[in-house]
């Protein structure tokens, strides 16, 4: 689960690689880089906060699913 969360939060490698632009045709645009662009380049803090909350909810949902699957596996 930690690996999946780490994958969702990739930022610094793609920021350095594409200078924060997302690369040609947004090839290296990740969700966290998109949040950064909306928050600090476009100054749309509300939309960036919405994206951050959606990312947090997706991570929480994936964690709950993983924990429930592991709990079922542990009971067998």
N, C-alpha and C positions, 0 to 999 in steps of 0.2 A: 504494500500500500504506500509505503514511503517513496518508492520509485515512481509510482503513478503520480503522486502529489508533486514530486520533483519535476516530472515531465510537464505538468500543467504550469509550473512556475518558471519555466525557462525564460530568461530575460537577458542577462548580461552578455552571453555569447552572441546572441542575435543582434543586440544593440551595438556591440563593438563591430561585428561583421558587416552590418548594413548602415552604420552611422545613424541608427535610430529611425531610418526611413522605412524599414520593412523590405528592403531590397527591390530588385527589378520585378515588377508585376506582383508585388507583395509576396515573394517566394519565401521570405524568412520572417513573415509577420506572425507572431504568436499572440495569444490572448493578453498576456501581461504587457507585451510591447504595445499592443493596441490600447490598453488602459493607460499606459504612459503617454502615448501620443495624444489621446483625448484630454488627459489631465493637464499636461505641461506644454504641449505644442498648440493645441486648439483651444485650451483654457475652458473646456466644457466639463467642469468638475462633476456635475450631476450625472451626465452620461457615463463618465469614468467610474463614479461610485456605483452606478447600477451594474456595470460590467463586473466590477470587483465583487459585488454581492452575488451575482450569478455564478462567478467562479467559485466563491466560497460555498455556495449551496451545492454546486456540482461535486466539489471535493467532499463535502459532508455526506451527500447522497452515496457517492462511491464508497466512502468509509463505512456507512451503515450497511450497504449491500455486502461488502467484503466481510464485515464482522458477523453478519447473520449467516453467511455461507460457511464461515470458519466455525461458528458455534454449532451448526448442524453437523459438520464434519467431525467435530470433537465429541459430540454426543454418541456417535456410532461406534 
